[in-house]
């Protein structure tokens, strides 16, 4: 398996989907289920870190005084619901 830290978001999501599918299988031992769960947590953490990095890079154009300027994108305050 490719090192999680070097995976792209797409690779991470694909591996996470595969891991979830395996966990949903009833034919796993408890040990294997725990191993897959730990991998899933690492994949989720990595995906969130990548998404956070992408969010910081997003800029939006704002029209101020008839001129376009770049500003950092600010996530809407949704009370922590994502």
C-alpha positions, 0 to 999 in steps of 0.5 A, a space after each residue: 500500500 502506498 504511504 498515506 501521507 503521499 496520497 492525493 485526495 483522489 487516492 485517499 478517497 478511493 482507498 477509504 471507500 475500499 476500506 469501508 466496503 471491506 469493513 461492511 463485509 461480515 466475513 472479517 475477524 475482529 483483529 482485521 476489522 480493527 486494523 481496517 478501522 485504524 487505516 480508515 481513521 488515518 485516511 480520514 485524517 489525511 483527507 481532512 488535512 488535504 481539504 483544509 490545505 485546499 480551502 486555505 488556497 482558495 481565493 475569491 474575487 471581490 468587487 470593491 469600488 469597481 475594481 476586482 481584488 483578490 481576498 482569502 476565501 472565508 468559510 461560512 460560519 455554520 456553527 461547526 456543521 460541515 
